[in-house]
């Protein structure tokens, strides 16, 4: 799990460095890196240790590579054991895609109970802190293909609903791309979804006036 975790660390940190260099980062943005990524590192490394301990139990008997029937039977038995015991390491979509930043200061949290964190099952959610779910927009064109290099606002409603966010982002110099849709498309349920440059959701909700949009944008950039 080290490479997956490391790539997630880089994605999380680089947009925050860019925000600082471009002048729109708030004073608390860098502090969120450790707050968001340390729990993920502990979570993922713990799972890696668990998998390693399982592999420590795989014993290769003497003569394992011989051409005898006994060696062939030993290889078959060990192979069958590995297929059963190594399943968690490879069926770990929940661990890899289900990372959430529920307690981050730069996430505007949903006022609902936190879903269970499963290592084996990934459930797409348009929930603040979660990875933005994949969505096909048309043949061979995914939502991720249309996201901007900065923040992206998904607007499943009237274009005017997005205007307070666009104004708030413009005022502080935060890059924002708005994608307008007619109605929400599963698994998206909220009318507005604000997505960070690392593809995690900063906020989701129904609507916001100018003051609320400003507060949400400020939260998302650590101001």
Order of alpha helices (4+ residues) and beta strands (2+ residues): alpha-alpha-alpha-alpha-alpha-beta-beta-alpha-beta-alpha-beta-beta-beta-alpha
